[in-house]
Amino acid sequence: MLLSQMIRPDRTLAVVLREGSEAAVVKGAASTYALALEAATTNRSLAAVIAGYGLAEAVDLAALAADNRLALPITHPDPAHLHLTGTGLTHLGSAAARDAMHTTLQAETLSDSMKMFRMGLEGGRPPQGQIGVQPEWFYKGNGTTAIAPGAPLTAPGFAEDGGEEAEIAGIYIIAPDGAPCRVGWALANEFSDHVTERVNYLFLAHSKLREASFGPEILVGDLPADIRGTSRIRRAGKVIWEKPFLSGEANMSHSYANLEHHHFKYQIFRQPGDLHVHMFGTATLSFADVIRCAPGDRFEIEAAPFGLPLINPLAFAPKPAAPTTIKAL
C-alpha cells in the first residue's frame, strides 16, 4: 500500500491510496497526518483506519506529478513539529565514499569516518532485544525545510555546494502516550553541502542544515531487505550522471531497529503528536564521482517499491550581502 497527498484545484489536500496501478482518494480524509494520528491514538493499523473511510474517485498519480499537484506525502499542521534528521555511514561501501572526501595524516591511520564505519560493522546489528552501537547522527531542520516533490531544493547563498543523497527515510508519528509509531517508508533526497563537509569533518553539522525532500509516496508495511534503485542527474535534459544505489538491511552495516532506537532513545523525540522523517544514509552520491551540481540540474531518485520517482531541481539562493544583523531587545 502506497500513500500520497494530492493538491485539489481549491488548494486543499486529499489523501491518495495506491494498490498496484490503481489509485484513489481516501474518502473524507483530511490528511495523511490525521489518518496516522488516528491510528496511533486508537491503537489500530493505518490500513484498518483507511478501510473505515473507504475510497472515493480514482486519480492518475503520474498526471498529478507532471502537473506539480503532489504535495509531500505527510506534513504536520505546525511545521515546527516535523523533524528532519538522519544517520550516516550506515551502508556497506559508504565509508569509502566519505573517506574520499577527507584526508588522513598517515596511510595506516584510520579516519574518523572509517572508525565509525567499523564500529557499525562490529556492533550495528545486535541480536533482537539488545542495543547496538550508536551511529553517526545529524539534524537537518524542521517542516519549513521539507520540500515537496517537484519543487526546487534550494541551497543557501553561502553554501559551497548542493548535492543529492539518495536515501530511504522512515516516517514516524508519536502517539499520545509518547510511543514512536512508524507510518511507513519513503524515498528521500538528503540534500547536503559536500564541499563544506570536506573542509573539516567538524563542519558536518553545518553541511547538513539544508532542505530535503521525500516521497512522493509512502510505502506502508514491511520494507524489502534488498532495495535496488537508481539516482541520476539531468542537465538541460541530458543525463550527466547516473548510478544504481543499494539500500535495505541486506546492504547495511546497521539494522533499522538499531538506528530507530538511537534516534528515539531521546525523550525530546518522543513528544506526542510530533512527526519525524529520519533518513538512513547512502553509499552513493555524485560528489564522490567528482560531479559538481549546478543550478537547474534535476535530481531523480527511483526504486521500484516506492512508486513514483522523487524529482527535484536544484536552485541557489542569492549570496548574502552582509553578515546577519542581530537586533537587541
Secondary structure, 3 states (H helix, E strand, C coil): CEEEEEECCCCCEEEEEEECCEEEEECCCCCHHHHHHHHHHHCCCHHHHHHHHCEEEECCHHHHHHCCCEECCCCCCCHHHEEEEEEECCECCHHHHHHCCCCCCCCCCCCHHHHHHHHHHHHCCCCCCCCCCCCEEEEEEEHHHEECCCCCEEECCCCCCCECCEEEEEEEEECCCCCEEEEEEEEEECCECHHHHHHCHHHHHHHHCCCEEECCCEECCCCCCCEEEEEEEEECCEEEEEEEEEECHHHECCCHHHHHHHHHCCHHHCCCCCEEEEECCCCCCHHHHCCCCCCCCEEEEEEHHHCCCEEEEEEECCCCCCCCCCCCC
